[in-house]
Amino acid sequence: MPELEGRNVLVTGASRGIGRAIARRFAAEGAKVVLSASRLGAHGDLQGTLEEAAADILAAGGKAAAMAADLSDAEARSDLVERAAAAFGPIDVLVNNAAGSAMKLPSEATTEERRFMFDINVNAPVDLAQQAIPGMKARGGGWILNISSATATQPALPYPDSKLAALVIGPYGASKAALDRYTVALAHELAEHDIFVNALAPVAIVLTQGADYVRHIAQRRPDMVEPVEMMVEAALELCSARHVGRVTYSRDIVHAVGRAVRSLDGREVLGDAFLEADVEATA
């Protein structure tokens, strides 16, 4: 039986990248998925639009709906869970994937830039969780997954890329560290209601559809890249099983529970926690 059969899922930041892949995999597991993002791509272009992401799921026989929302706008996100529920029914699974970044040295990140990152990376996920919690309690349970980042901790020496790269991720990483801490607190509060809250980060840069810049990195440093299927399989585990307050990495949770890593359509077993990214594939 599909792992998410009959469940209604909301995935933010789902027009491309990790969010789009999670939505596709969850739909393959029987979920009815509401994909949310701005209508433009993450970099202001039209690549990977929200409608295209939903259409891919529909074409594969899944159930999906697209819902535009600017999560940097508190008013625009204030009723997102309610609007998402209108598509298929009350939300059982919330995946807070959307994120905002400003790569600046810690000594130079402005108040505006820091406010932007903390609003999208901390306040928006918390707001959406608070919107979803009453309904989850009423139905006897649910799942909330916050997508975090390895940048929440300072990279160990020697830096894997460059000193500058390790430093400019600091302000963004600080927002993700705050999200991790909030995740654990919320998880322990809600565990008695069978609402399972966790945070998940990739162990490396995720090779996703259209991520050509990641392929360039992978060709130089394959150890710095992981397959998107790894991240997605870890997300599926944390949105279907009874984990409480984990702040974990993709390969770690896949390995810990002995999951097979499957293709995004769920039909093919690709490997296990040691699966490497195929940098030559045209995802």
LOFI-339473 format. One line per 10 residues: number of its first residue (from 1); their letters; for each residue z, y, x of N, C-alpha, C. Coordinates in Angstrom, 1 decimal. Each point is the difference from the previous one (the first is absolute). Example, Ala and Ser with C-alpha at 12.3 -4.5 7.8 and 13.67 -1.06 7.14 Angstrom:
<drendos>
1) as) 7.8 -5.7 13.2 0.0 1.2 -0.9 0.0 1.2 0.9  -0.7 1.1 -0.4 0.0 1.1 0.9 0.8 1.1 -0.8
</drendos>
This chain:
<drendos>
1) mpelegrnvl) 0.0 -1.2 0.8 0.0 1.2 -0.8 0.0 1.2 0.9  -0.8 1.0 -0.3 -0.1 1.3 0.8 1.4 0.6 0.1  0.4 0.5 1.1 1.3 0.5 0.3 0.4 1.2 -0.9  -1.0 0.8 -0.4 0.3 1.2 -0.7 -0.5 0.0 -1.5  -0.3 -1.2 -0.5 -0.5 -0.1 -1.3 0.8 0.7 -1.0  -0.6 0.8 -0.8 0.7 0.7 -1.1 0.7 1.3 0.4  0.0 0.3 1.3 0.8 1.2 0.4 -0.9 1.2 0.1  0.6 1.2 -0.3 -0.7 1.2 0.1 0.4 0.8 1.2  -0.9 0.4 0.8 0.2 0.6 1.4 -0.6 1.4 0.1  0.8 0.9 0.6 -0.5 1.3 0.4 0.0 0.1 1.5
11) vtgasrgigr) -1.2 0.3 0.6 -0.1 0.2 1.4 -0.5 1.4 0.3  0.8 0.7 0.8 -0.5 1.4 0.3 -0.7 0.0 1.3  -0.8 1.0 0.2 -0.9 0.1 1.2 -0.9 -1.2 0.1  -0.6 -0.3 -1.2 -0.8 -1.3 -0.2 -1.5 0.2 0.1  -0.5 1.2 0.4 -1.4 0.2 0.0 -0.6 -0.6 1.2  0.8 -0.3 1.0 -0.6 -0.5 1.3 1.2 -0.6 0.8  -0.4 -0.6 1.1 1.0 -0.5 1.0 0.9 -1.1 -0.6  1.3 0.1 0.4 1.0 -1.0 -0.3 0.2 -0.1 -1.5  0.1 1.1 -0.7 0.2 0.1 -1.4 -1.1 -0.7 -0.8  -1.2 0.3 0.4 -1.1 -0.7 -0.7 0.0 -1.5 0.2
21) aiarrfaaeg) 0.3 -0.4 1.2 0.0 -1.5 0.3 1.2 -0.6 -0.8  1.1 0.6 -0.1 1.1 -0.5 -0.7 -0.4 -0.2 -1.5  -0.6 1.1 -0.5 -0.4 -0.1 -1.4 -0.9 -1.2 -0.3  -1.0 -0.1 0.9 -1.0 -1.1 -0.2 0.7 -1.4 0.1  0.9 -0.2 1.0 0.7 -1.3 0.1 0.9 -0.3 -1.1  0.7 1.1 -0.5 0.9 -0.2 -1.1 -0.7 -0.4 -1.3  -1.2 0.7 -0.2 -0.8 -0.3 -1.1 -0.5 -1.5 0.0  -0.3 -0.5 1.2 -0.5 -1.3 0.2 1.2 -1.0 -0.4  1.2 0.4 0.1 1.1 -0.8 -0.3 0.5 0.2 -1.5  -0.9 0.6 -0.8 0.2 0.0 -1.4 0.6 1.3 -0.5
31) akvvlsasrl) 0.3 1.0 0.8 0.6 1.2 -0.4 -1.0 0.9 -0.7  0.5 0.8 -0.9 -0.8 1.2 -0.5 0.4 1.2 0.8  -0.9 0.6 0.7 0.3 1.0 1.0 -0.5 1.4 -0.4  0.9 0.9 0.1 -0.4 1.4 -0.1 0.0 0.6 1.4  -1.2 0.5 0.4 -0.2 0.6 1.3 0.1 1.5 -0.1  0.9 0.6 0.8 0.2 1.4 -0.1 -0.3 0.7 1.4  -0.6 1.1 -0.1 -0.3 0.8 1.2 -0.7 1.3 -0.4  -0.3 0.9 0.9 -0.8 1.1 -0.4 -1.4 -0.5 -0.1  -0.9 0.7 -0.6 -1.4 -0.5 -0.2 -0.8 0.0 1.3  0.4 0.8 0.9 -0.7 0.1 1.3 0.7 -1.0 0.9
41) gahgdlqgtl) -0.7 -0.3 1.1 0.5 -0.9 1.0 1.2 0.7 0.7  0.7 -0.8 0.8 1.2 0.5 0.7 -0.3 1.2 0.9  -1.3 0.1 0.5 -0.3 1.1 0.9 -0.9 1.1 -0.7  0.1 0.0 -1.4 -0.8 1.0 -0.7 -1.4 -0.3 -0.2  -0.4 -1.2 0.3 -1.4 -0.4 -0.2 -0.1 -1.0 -1.2  -1.2 -0.5 -0.3 -0.2 -0.9 -1.1 0.0 -1.4 0.3  0.3 -0.3 1.3 0.0 -1.4 0.4 1.2 -0.7 -0.5  -0.2 -1.1 -0.7 1.2 -0.8 -0.5 0.6 0.7 -1.2  -0.8 0.3 -1.0 0.6 0.7 -1.2 0.8 -0.9 -0.8  0.8 0.6 -0.8 0.9 -0.7 -0.9 -0.8 -0.9 -1.0
51) eeaaadilaa) -1.0 0.6 -0.6 -0.8 -0.7 -0.9 -0.7 -1.2 0.6  -0.5 0.1 1.2 -0.6 -1.1 0.7 1.0 -1.1 0.3  1.2 0.3 0.3 1.0 -1.0 0.3 0.3 -0.8 -1.3  0.1 0.7 -1.1 0.3 -0.7 -1.3 -1.2 -0.8 -0.4  -1.2 0.5 0.2 -1.3 -0.7 -0.3 -0.1 -1.3 0.7  0.4 0.0 1.3 -0.1 -1.3 0.8 0.9 -1.1 -0.6  1.2 0.4 -0.5 0.8 -1.0 -0.7 -0.6 -0.5 -1.3  -0.5 0.9 -0.7 -0.6 -0.4 -1.3 -1.2 -0.9 0.2  -0.8 0.3 1.0 -1.2 -0.8 0.3 0.4 -1.4 0.4  1.2 -0.1 0.6 0.5 -1.4 0.4 0.7 -0.7 -1.1
61) ggkaaamaad) 0.0 0.6 -1.2 0.6 -0.7 -1.1 1.5 0.4 -0.2  0.5 0.9 0.7 1.4 0.5 -0.1 0.2 1.1 -1.0  1.2 0.4 -0.2 0.3 1.1 -0.9 0.5 1.2 0.7  -0.6 1.1 -0.1 0.4 1.2 0.7 -0.3 1.3 -0.7  0.7 1.0 0.3 -0.2 1.3 -0.6 0.2 1.1 1.1  -0.8 1.0 0.0 0.2 1.1 1.0 0.7 1.2 -0.6  0.9 0.6 0.7 0.8 1.1 -0.5 0.2 1.0 1.1  -0.6 1.1 -0.1 0.1 1.1 1.1 1.3 0.7 -0.1  0.6 0.2 1.1 1.3 0.8 0.0 0.2 0.5 1.4  0.3 1.3 0.1 0.3 0.6 1.3 1.5 -0.1 0.2
71) lsdaearsdl) 0.5 -0.9 0.9 1.4 -0.3 0.1 0.7 1.1 0.8  -0.7 1.0 0.6 0.6 1.1 0.7 0.5 1.0 -1.1  -0.5 -0.1 -1.2 0.4 0.9 -1.1 1.0 -0.7 -0.9  1.3 0.5 0.1 1.1 -0.6 -0.8 -0.3 -0.1 -1.5  -0.7 1.0 -0.5 -0.3 0.0 -1.4 -1.0 -1.1 -0.3  -1.0 -0.1 0.8 -1.1 -1.0 -0.2 0.5 -1.4 0.1  1.0 -0.2 0.7 0.6 -1.4 0.2 1.1 -0.3 -1.0  0.4 1.0 -0.7 1.3 -0.1 -0.9 -0.2 -1.0 -1.1  -1.2 -0.3 -0.4 -0.1 -1.0 -1.1 -1.0 -1.1 0.4  -0.2 -0.2 1.3 -1.0 -1.0 0.4 0.3 -1.4 -0.5
81) veraaaafgp) 1.2 -0.4 0.1 0.4 -1.4 -0.4 -0.3 -0.2 -1.5  0.4 1.1 -0.8 -0.3 -0.1 -1.4 -1.4 -0.1 -0.3  -0.8 0.8 0.7 -1.5 0.0 -0.2 -0.6 -1.3 0.4  0.5 -0.6 1.1 -0.5 -1.3 0.5 0.4 -1.1 -1.0  1.1 0.1 -0.7 0.4 -1.0 -0.9 -0.9 0.0 -1.3  -0.6 1.1 -0.2 -0.9 0.1 -1.2 -1.3 -0.8 0.2  -0.3 -0.4 1.3 -1.2 -0.8 0.2 0.2 -1.4 -0.4  1.0 -0.7 0.4 0.2 -1.4 -0.2 1.4 -0.4 -0.6  1.0 1.0 0.1 1.3 -0.3 -0.4 1.0 0.4 1.1  1.3 -0.1 -0.3 1.0 0.4 0.9 -0.2 -0.6 1.4
91) idvlvnnaag) 0.4 0.8 1.0 -0.3 -0.3 1.4 1.1 -1.0 0.5  -0.4 -1.2 0.5 0.9 -1.0 0.6 0.1 0.2 1.5  -1.0 0.4 0.6 -0.1 0.1 1.5 -0.5 1.4 0.4  0.7 0.7 0.8 -0.4 1.3 0.5 -0.2 -0.1 1.5  -1.1 0.3 0.5 -0.3 0.0 1.4 -0.3 1.5 0.5  1.0 0.6 0.6 -0.1 1.3 0.5 -0.7 0.0 1.4  -1.3 0.1 0.0 -0.8 -0.1 1.2 -0.5 1.4 0.5  -0.2 0.9 -0.9 -0.5 1.3 0.4 0.8 0.7 1.0  -0.6 0.7 1.0 0.8 0.7 1.0 -0.8 1.2 0.5  0.7 0.9 0.5 -0.6 1.2 0.6 0.5 0.2 1.4
101) samklpseat) -0.8 0.5 0.9 0.4 0.2 1.4 -0.6 1.3 0.6  0.8 0.4 0.9 -0.5 1.2 0.9 0.4 -0.4 1.4  -0.9 -0.3 0.8 0.3 -0.4 1.4 0.2 1.2 0.8  1.3 0.3 0.2 0.4 1.2 0.8 1.2 -0.4 0.9  0.1 0.7 1.1 1.2 -0.2 0.9 1.2 0.4 -0.8  1.1 -0.8 0.2 1.3 0.4 -0.7 0.4 1.4 0.1  -0.3 0.6 1.2 0.4 1.4 0.2 -0.9 1.0 -0.7  -1.1 -0.5 -0.5 -1.0 0.9 -0.6 -0.3 -0.2 -1.5  0.5 -1.1 -0.6 -0.2 -0.3 -1.4 0.6 1.1 -0.9  -0.8 0.7 -0.8 0.5 1.1 -0.8 0.8 -0.5 -1.2
111) teerrfmfdi) 0.8 1.0 -0.5 0.7 -0.3 -1.3 -0.9 -0.5 -1.0  -1.1 0.6 -0.2 -1.0 -0.4 -1.0 -0.5 -1.4 0.2  -0.3 -0.3 1.3 -0.5 -1.4 0.3 1.1 -1.0 -0.2  1.2 0.3 0.4 1.1 -1.0 -0.2 0.3 -0.1 -1.5  -0.1 1.0 -0.8 0.3 0.0 -1.4 -1.1 -0.9 -0.7  -1.3 0.2 0.5 -1.1 -0.8 -0.6 0.2 -1.5 0.2  0.4 -0.4 1.3 0.2 -1.4 0.3 1.2 -0.6 -0.8  1.1 0.7 0.0 1.2 -0.5 -0.7 -0.2 -0.1 -1.5  -0.8 0.9 -0.5 -0.3 0.0 -1.5 -0.8 -1.2 -0.4  -1.1 -0.3 0.8 -0.8 -1.1 -0.4 0.6 -1.3 0.5
121) nvnapvdlaq) 0.6 0.0 1.1 0.5 -1.3 0.6 1.4 -0.4 -0.4  0.7 0.9 -0.6 1.4 -0.3 -0.4 0.2 0.3 -1.5  -0.2 1.3 -0.3 0.3 0.4 -1.4 -0.9 -0.6 -1.0  -1.3 -0.2 0.3 -0.9 -0.6 -1.0 0.3 -1.4 -0.3  0.2 -0.9 1.1 0.4 -1.4 -0.3 1.3 -0.1 -0.8  1.0 0.9 0.4 1.3 0.0 -0.7 -0.2 0.4 -1.5  -0.8 1.1 -0.2 -0.3 0.4 -1.4 -0.6 -1.1 -0.8  -1.0 -0.7 0.5 -0.7 -1.0 -0.7 0.9 -1.2 -0.3  0.9 -0.3 1.0 1.0 -1.1 -0.2 0.9 0.4 -1.1  0.5 1.2 0.0 0.9 0.4 -1.1 -0.7 0.0 -1.3
131) qaipgmkarg) -1.3 0.3 -0.1 -0.7 -0.1 -1.2 -0.1 -1.5 -0.5  -0.2 -0.9 0.9 -0.2 -1.4 -0.3 1.3 -0.8 -0.3  1.1 0.4 0.6 1.2 -0.8 -0.1 0.5 -0.2 -1.4  0.1 1.0 -0.9 0.5 -0.3 -1.3 -0.8 -1.1 -0.8  -1.3 0.1 0.1 -0.8 -1.1 -0.6 0.2 -1.3 0.6  0.2 -0.1 1.3 0.2 -1.2 0.7 1.3 -0.6 -0.4  1.1 0.8 -0.1 1.3 -0.4 -0.5 -0.1 -0.6 -1.4  -0.8 0.7 -0.9 -0.1 -0.4 -1.4 -0.7 -1.4 -0.1  -0.9 -0.3 0.9 -0.7 -1.2 0.0 0.6 -1.1 0.8  1.1 0.3 0.7 0.7 -1.0 0.7 -0.4 -0.2 1.5
141) ggwilnissa) -0.7 1.0 0.5 -0.4 -0.1 1.5 -1.3 0.6 0.3  -0.2 0.0 1.3 -1.3 0.6 0.5 0.0 0.0 1.6  -1.0 0.6 0.5 -0.2 0.1 1.5 -0.4 1.4 0.3  0.6 0.6 1.1 -0.5 1.2 0.6 -0.2 -0.2 1.5  -1.2 0.3 0.4 -0.3 -0.1 1.5 -0.4 1.3 0.5  0.7 0.5 1.0 -0.4 1.2 0.7 -0.6 -0.3 1.3  -1.2 0.5 0.2 -0.8 -0.3 1.3 0.5 1.0 1.0  0.6 -0.5 1.1 0.6 0.8 1.0 -1.0 -0.1 1.3  0.6 0.3 1.1 -0.8 0.1 1.2 0.9 -0.3 1.3  -0.7 -0.7 0.9 0.7 -0.2 1.3 0.4 1.3 0.7
151) tatqpalpyp) -0.6 1.1 -0.4 0.3 1.3 0.6 1.4 0.4 -0.4  0.7 -0.7 -0.9 1.4 0.4 -0.3 0.9 -0.1 1.2  -0.4 -0.8 1.0 0.8 -0.1 1.2 -0.9 0.5 1.2  0.6 0.5 1.0 -0.7 0.5 1.1 -0.6 -1.1 0.8  -1.3 0.0 0.4 -0.6 -1.1 0.7 0.7 -0.2 1.3  0.1 -1.3 0.4 0.6 -0.3 1.3 -0.9 0.3 1.1  0.6 0.3 1.2 -0.7 0.2 1.2 -0.4 -1.3 0.6  -1.2 -0.1 0.6 -1.0 1.0 0.1 -0.7 0.2 -1.3  -0.4 1.2 -0.4 -0.6 0.2 -1.2 -1.3 -0.8 -0.1  -0.3 -0.5 -1.2 -1.2 -0.9 -0.1 -1.3 0.7 0.1
161) dsklaalvig) 0.0 1.3 -0.3 -1.3 0.8 0.1 0.2 1.1 1.0  0.6 1.1 -0.4 0.2 1.2 0.9 1.3 0.6 -0.4  0.6 0.8 0.9 1.2 0.7 -0.3 -0.2 1.0 -1.2  -1.1 0.7 0.0 -0.3 0.9 -1.1 0.0 -0.7 -1.3  -0.7 -1.1 -0.1 -0.1 -0.8 -1.2 1.4 -0.4 -0.5  0.8 -0.4 0.9 1.4 -0.4 -0.3 0.9 1.1 -0.5  -0.3 1.2 0.4 0.8 1.1 -0.4 -0.4 0.7 -1.3  -1.4 0.1 -0.2 -0.4 0.7 -1.2 0.2 -0.8 -1.3  0.3 -1.2 0.1 0.4 -0.8 -1.2 1.4 0.2 -0.4  0.8 0.7 0.8 1.4 0.1 -0.2 0.4 0.6 -1.4
171) pygaskaald) -0.6 1.2 -0.4 0.4 0.6 -1.3 -0.4 -0.9 -1.1  -1.2 -0.6 0.0 -0.4 -1.0 -1.0 1.0 -1.2 0.0  0.3 -0.5 1.1 0.9 -1.1 0.1 1.4 0.3 -0.5  0.4 1.2 0.1 1.3 0.4 -0.5 0.1 -0.1 -1.5  -1.1 0.3 -0.7 -0.1 -0.1 -1.4 0.0 -1.5 -0.4  -0.6 -0.8 0.7 0.0 -1.4 -0.3 1.3 -0.6 0.3  0.8 0.5 1.0 1.3 -0.5 0.2 0.9 0.3 -1.2  -0.2 1.2 -0.5 0.8 0.4 -1.2 -0.3 -0.9 -1.2  -1.3 -0.3 -0.1 -0.4 -0.9 -1.1 0.6 -1.4 0.2  0.1 -0.5 1.2 0.6 -1.3 0.2 1.5 0.0 -0.4
181) rytvalahel) 0.7 1.1 0.4 1.4 0.0 -0.3 0.2 0.1 -1.5  -0.8 0.8 -0.7 0.1 0.1 -1.5 -0.3 -1.4 -0.6  -1.0 -0.7 0.5 -0.4 -1.3 -0.5 1.2 -0.9 0.0  0.7 -0.1 1.1 1.2 -0.9 0.1 1.1 0.3 -1.0  0.3 1.3 -0.1 1.0 0.4 -0.9 -0.4 -0.3 -1.5  -1.2 0.3 -0.3 -0.5 -0.3 -1.4 0.0 -1.5 -0.3  -0.4 -0.8 1.0 0.0 -1.4 -0.1 1.3 -0.6 -0.4  1.1 0.5 0.7 1.3 -0.6 -0.3 0.5 0.5 -1.3  -0.4 1.2 -0.4 0.4 0.5 -1.3 -0.6 -0.9 -1.2  -1.3 -0.4 0.2 -0.7 -0.6 -1.1 -0.1 -1.5 0.1
191) aehdifvnal) 0.5 -0.6 1.0 -0.1 -1.5 0.1 0.7 -0.7 -1.2  1.1 0.6 -0.5 0.7 -0.7 -1.1 -0.9 0.0 -1.3  -1.0 0.9 0.0 -0.9 0.1 -1.2 -1.3 -0.8 0.3  0.0 -0.8 1.0 -1.2 -0.8 0.4 -1.2 0.9 0.3  0.2 1.2 0.5 -1.0 0.9 0.4 0.0 -0.1 1.6  -1.1 -0.4 0.6 0.0 -0.3 1.4 -0.7 1.1 0.7  0.7 0.7 0.9 -0.6 1.2 0.7 0.0 -0.3 1.5  -1.2 0.2 0.6 -0.2 -0.3 1.4 -0.9 1.0 0.6  0.0 0.0 1.3 -1.0 0.9 0.8 -0.8 -0.9 1.0  -1.2 0.3 0.1 -0.9 -0.8 0.9 -0.9 0.9 0.8
201) apvaivltqg) 0.0 -0.4 1.3 -0.9 0.7 0.9 -0.9 -0.9 0.8  -1.2 0.4 0.4 -0.8 -0.9 0.8 0.5 0.0 1.4  -0.2 -1.1 0.7 0.5 -0.1 1.4 -1.0 0.8 1.0  -1.2 0.3 -0.5 -1.0 0.6 0.8 -0.9 0.9 -1.0  -1.0 0.6 0.6 -0.9 0.8 -0.9 -0.8 -1.0 -0.8  -0.1 0.2 -1.3 -0.6 -0.9 -0.9 -1.5 0.2 -0.1  -0.8 -1.0 0.3 -1.4 0.0 -0.1 -0.5 -0.1 -1.5  -0.4 1.1 -0.6 -0.3 0.0 -1.4 -1.5 0.3 -0.2  -0.4 -0.1 -1.2 -1.4 0.3 -0.4 -0.4 1.4 0.4  -1.1 0.1 0.8 -0.5 1.3 0.3 0.8 0.7 1.2
211) adyvrhiaqr) 1.0 -0.6 0.5 0.8 0.6 1.1 -0.7 -0.1 1.3  -1.1 0.7 0.2 -0.7 -0.1 1.2 0.8 0.4 1.3  0.8 1.0 -0.2 0.8 0.5 1.1 0.9 -1.0 0.5  0.5 -0.9 -0.9 0.9 -1.1 0.4 -0.7 -1.0 0.8  -1.3 -0.3 -0.4 -0.8 -0.9 0.8 -0.2 0.5 1.4  -0.2 1.2 0.2 -0.1 0.6 1.3 1.2 -0.3 0.9  1.2 0.2 -0.7 1.3 -0.3 0.7 0.1 -1.5 0.3  -0.4 -0.8 -1.0 0.1 -1.5 0.2 -0.9 -0.5 1.2  -1.1 0.7 0.1 -0.9 -0.5 1.1 0.6 0.3 1.4  0.9 1.0 0.1 0.7 0.4 1.2 1.3 -0.8 0.1
221) rpdmvepvem) 0.7 -0.1 -1.1 1.3 -0.6 0.0 0.2 -0.9 -1.2  -0.5 -1.2 0.0 0.1 -0.9 -1.2 1.5 -0.2 -0.4  0.9 0.1 0.9 1.4 -0.2 -0.3 0.6 1.1 -0.8  -0.7 1.1 -0.2 0.5 1.1 -0.8 -0.5 -0.1 -1.5  -0.7 -1.0 -0.3 -0.6 -0.1 -1.4 0.4 -1.3 -0.7  0.2 0.0 -1.3 0.2 -1.2 -0.8 -0.9 0.0 -1.2  -0.3 -1.2 -0.5 -0.9 -0.1 -1.1 0.7 0.5 -1.3  -0.8 0.6 -0.9 0.6 0.5 -1.2 0.6 -1.1 -0.8  -0.6 -1.2 0.1 0.5 -1.1 -0.8 1.4 -0.4 0.3  0.4 0.3 1.2 1.4 -0.3 0.4 1.0 0.9 -0.7
231) mveaalelcs) -0.3 1.3 -0.1 0.8 1.0 -0.7 0.0 -0.3 -1.5  -1.1 -0.4 -0.5 -0.1 -0.3 -1.4 0.8 -1.2 -0.4  -0.1 -1.0 0.8 0.8 -1.3 -0.3 1.5 0.3 0.1  0.4 0.8 0.9 1.4 0.4 0.1 0.4 0.8 -1.2  -0.8 0.9 -0.5 0.3 0.8 -1.2 0.1 -0.9 -1.2  -0.9 -1.0 -0.1 0.1 -1.0 -1.1 1.3 -0.7 0.0  0.5 -0.5 1.1 1.2 -0.7 0.2 1.2 0.9 -0.6  0.0 1.3 0.4 1.1 0.9 -0.3 -0.1 0.4 -1.5  -1.1 -0.2 -0.6 -0.2 0.4 -1.4 0.0 -1.2 -1.0  0.4 -1.1 0.5 0.0 -1.2 -0.8 1.3 -0.8 0.2
241) arhvgrvtys) 0.7 0.1 1.1 1.2 -0.8 0.3 1.2 0.9 -0.1  1.2 -0.6 0.2 1.3 0.7 -0.2 0.5 0.5 1.3  -0.6 1.0 0.6 0.5 0.6 1.3 0.7 1.3 -0.4  1.1 0.2 0.7 0.8 1.2 -0.3 0.2 0.8 1.3  -0.5 1.2 -0.1 0.2 1.0 1.0 -0.6 -0.3 1.4  -1.0 -0.7 0.1 -0.7 -0.3 1.3 -0.7 1.2 0.4  0.1 0.4 1.3 -0.9 0.9 0.6 -0.6 -0.8 1.1  -1.2 -0.4 -0.2 -0.6 -1.1 0.8 -1.4 0.4 0.4  -0.6 -0.9 0.9 -1.4 0.2 0.4 -0.8 -1.2 -0.5  -1.3 0.3 -0.2 -0.9 -0.9 -0.6 0.1 -1.5 0.6
251) rdivhavgra) -0.3 -0.1 1.3 0.0 -1.3 0.6 1.3 -0.7 -0.1  1.1 0.8 0.1 1.3 -0.5 0.0 0.4 -0.7 -1.3  -0.3 0.6 -1.1 0.3 -0.6 -1.3 -0.9 -1.2 -0.3  -1.3 0.2 0.3 -0.9 -1.2 -0.2 0.5 -1.2 0.8  0.4 0.2 1.3 0.5 -1.1 0.8 1.3 -0.5 -0.5  0.9 0.9 -0.4 1.3 -0.5 -0.4 0.0 -0.9 -1.2  -0.9 0.3 -1.0 -0.1 -0.9 -1.2 -1.1 -1.0 0.1  -0.8 0.0 1.1 -1.0 -1.0 0.2 -1.2 0.1 -1.0  -0.4 1.2 -0.3 -1.1 0.2 -0.9 -1.3 -0.2 0.8  -1.0 -0.5 -0.7 -1.4 0.0 0.5 -0.6 1.4 -0.4
261) vrsldgrevl) -0.8 0.5 0.9 -0.7 1.3 -0.2 -1.3 -0.3 -0.6  -0.3 0.5 -1.2 -1.2 -0.3 -0.7 -1.0 1.2 0.0  -1.2 -0.2 -0.4 -1.0 1.1 -0.1 0.5 0.8 -1.2  -0.6 1.2 -0.1 0.4 0.9 -1.1 -0.3 -0.5 -1.4  -1.0 -0.9 -0.1 -0.2 -0.6 -1.3 0.9 -1.2 -0.3  0.8 -0.4 1.0 0.9 -1.1 -0.1 -0.5 -1.3 0.1  -1.3 -0.2 0.2 -0.7 -1.3 0.0 0.0 -0.7 1.3  0.2 0.7 1.1 -0.2 -0.7 1.3 1.3 0.3 0.8  0.5 -1.1 0.7 1.1 0.2 0.9 -0.6 0.3 1.4  0.4 1.2 0.5 -0.5 0.5 1.2 0.8 -0.4 1.2
271) gdafleadve) 1.3 -0.3 -0.2 0.9 -0.3 1.1 1.4 0.2 -0.4  0.8 0.3 1.0 1.5 0.2 -0.2 0.4 1.3 0.7  1.2 0.1 0.3 0.5 1.3 0.6 -0.6 0.4 1.3  -0.7 -1.0 0.6 -0.6 0.3 1.3 -1.5 0.3 -0.1  -0.4 0.2 -1.2 -1.4 0.4 -0.3 -0.3 1.3 0.7  -1.1 0.1 0.7 -0.5 1.2 0.7 -1.0 0.7 -0.8  -0.2 1.3 0.2 -1.0 0.8 -0.7 -1.3 -0.4 0.6  -1.0 0.0 -0.9 -1.4 -0.3 0.4 -0.7 1.4 0.1  0.0 0.5 1.3 -0.5 1.3 0.2 -1.5 0.1 -0.1  -0.7 -1.1 0.0 -1.4 0.0 -0.1 -0.5 0.0 -1.5
281) ata) 0.9 -0.3 -0.9 -0.4 -0.2 -1.4 -0.3 1.4 -0.6  -0.8 0.1 -1.0 -0.3 1.2 -0.7 0.6 0.0 -1.4  1.3 0.2 0.0 0.8 -0.1 -1.2 -0.5 0.8 -1.2
</drendos>
